[in-house]
Amino acid sequence: MSASAGGGPAGPTPGPTTGPTTGPTTGPTVVLYGRPGCHLCDEALAVIERVRARVPFALEQRDIEADSELFKRYLERIPVVAIDGVEAFELFVGEDEFERALAKVKY
């Protein structure tokens, strides 16, 4: 089950990127907050990549262990997925729900 959460007025805190930003230069940016060895994070990434095969967007992965603020903020909630700076999912990312959330982003 996914849980939606508002990122607050400022949105999620930027942090170290664990992988290159990949995807188009226009369209939404998806950030996956997680950490190495997190099986839920691996499952979320698999869902994100399946959707990205159909819907273009940039993807950034952030390792919460590389930033103490991200670690405190997200440790009990990972994976957390933000779309254009707004937290959209935590703990679980449903493929259909994720694709619908992307479709709501206007470009």
N, C-alpha and C positions, 0 to 999 in steps of 0.2 A: 504494500500500500504506500502511495506517495503522500508526502505531506508538503503543503505549500507554505511558504514563509516569506514575509516581506523582508527585504534587505534593509529597510529603513530608508530615510531620505538620501543617504549617501550611498546606499547599496553595499554589496560585499567589499571587504577590504582587499585591494590588490595584494598580491604576494608573489613569491618566486614561482616561476613557470618551470614545470618539470619536463616539458616537451615543447617543441616549437609550436608556434601558432600556425595552424594549418587551415586552409580553406580559402574561400573567396575574400576579396578585399571589400566587397559590399555585402550587405545582408547582416543578419544577427551574429553576435559573438556569444558563443557558449563557453562557460568556464566550468570545469569539473574539479571540485575540491576533494582531495582524497589523500591517501598515503600508501606507500609500498606495503604489500602483503594484505591489503584490504580486499577480501573477495567480493564484497558488495560493490566496491569501487570498480573492480574489474568487470563485474556484471553490468554496471551502469555504463561503462565505456563501450562495451559490446553493443548495448542498445543504442547509444549515441552514434556509433559508427554505422550501424545498420540504417538508421534514419538519415544520416549524412550521405549515404549512397543515393538517396532519393531527393533530399532537400539540401541545397547548398548553404553552408554557414561556416564561420571560422570557429576553431576549437582550440582552447587553451586548457592545459592540465596544470593544476597547482598542488604542490606537495605541502600539506599543512605542517609537516615535521620540519620544514625549512624556515618557518616563520613562527615565532612564539605567539603572536597575536592570532594568527590563523589557527594554530594548534588549540589555543584556549577556546576560540569561538566555535570551531567545527568538530572537535574530537569526538563528541558523543553523537554527532549528527551525520557523519560522512557515510556515503557520498552526498555532497551537496552540489546541485547544478544550478547555475545562474545563467539567465538569458538576458543579454544586454544589461548586465549589472543588477538584475532583480532575481533574487533567489526564487526558483520555481519548484525544485524538488529536493527532498532529502531522504536518505535511507534507501529508497527504491525509486527507480525511474521506469515507468511503463512506456512501452514503445508508442502506442497510439496516443496516449496522453502527452508525451513529449512532442510528437509531431503536431498535435493540435496546438500546443503552446507556441511552437515556432510559427505556425500559420497565423497566429494572432499578432505577430510582430509586423509592423508596417514599414515598408521601404519603398 
